[in-house]
Amino acid sequence: MYPADAHHKAHDLRAEYVIAVTGEIRRRPEGTENPNLPTGMTEMYVKELVVLNEAAPLPYSMEEAAEAGEALRLRHRYLDLRRPEMQQNMITRHRQAS
């Protein structure tokens, strides 16, 4: 696969997709480094990109879950329980009940 093909394929990806990527880790070109990220000095030169599984979009963004209405969050409780504040609530409840 040529890099342009991988880039074209990657353009259609969403966060919910499961992918497999093969390539080479390289140092980022000078001026493109990001010292604020642990991986900010490197990038992957993709040789092959395979979509293993596509997924429907989530009913609401996990980052914006607090802004989603309570009815929507309760309807999709399995997603709501992934939020750190909900997990902390469950841990606190468990400790109080034990």
N, C-alpha and C positions, 0 to 999 in steps of 0.2 A: 504494500500500500504506500502510495506517495503521501508526503505530508499534507498536500492540498486535499487529498481524499479524506484523510483523517480529520482535517479541519472542517471540511464540509459535513462529515458525519457528526462531528462534535457539536456543530451549530444547532442541530435538531435535538440534542439531549436535554432532559429535564432532571432535576435533582432526585426524582423518584426512581429513575432508571438504574438498573444494575448493569455495569459494563466491565469488560476485561480489556486492559491496555497492555501492550508490549512495546518496549522502546528502550531508549538509552537516557540515563540521567546525565545531564551536563550542567556545567556552571553557567549561570545566566550571563548574557552579554553585559559589559560594563555600562552602568547607568540604569539598568533595569532591576538591580537587586533591591530587595525589601528587607532591611535589617530588623523590622518589627515582626517578622514571621520566622518560625523555626526553619522553614524550607525556603526562605526568601533568597538564598544564594544559589539555588539550583532550580532546574526545570526539566521536564521530561520531553525528549524528542520522540514523538509517537511514531512507531513503525506499523502498528496494527491496532485497530479499535474495533471491538465486537460488542454489540448490544446483546446482553444475555437475557434481559427481561425488561419489557416496557411496562409502565404502570400509569394508571390514571392519575390526574392531578389530585392533590389532597384537598379536602373541602375548605381548609384554611391553612395559612402559613404558620408553621410552628413558632416563628419569631413574632408573629402578630396575633398569637392565640389569645392574649389578654384583651385584644380589641374585638375578638369574635364574640358574638352574643352567647349568653349562657345556654340557650336552647340548642344552638349549633354545637357547642362544646359537649353538652350532655348526650346529644345524638351520636357524636363521635367520641365517646368516652375513652376508647382505646388509644386515641391520639392525645387526648387531654392528659392522660396519665403519664405520658412521656415527658411532660414539661417538668423542669427541675423543681419548681415551687410545689407542684402536685406531689412529686415523689417525696419531697421533704415533709409535706403534710402527712403522708402515709407513714413515713418513718416515725414521726412524732407521735402519731396515733398508736402505732405499734408499741412504742416505748412506754406510753402512758398505760396501755392495757396490760402490759406484761408485769 
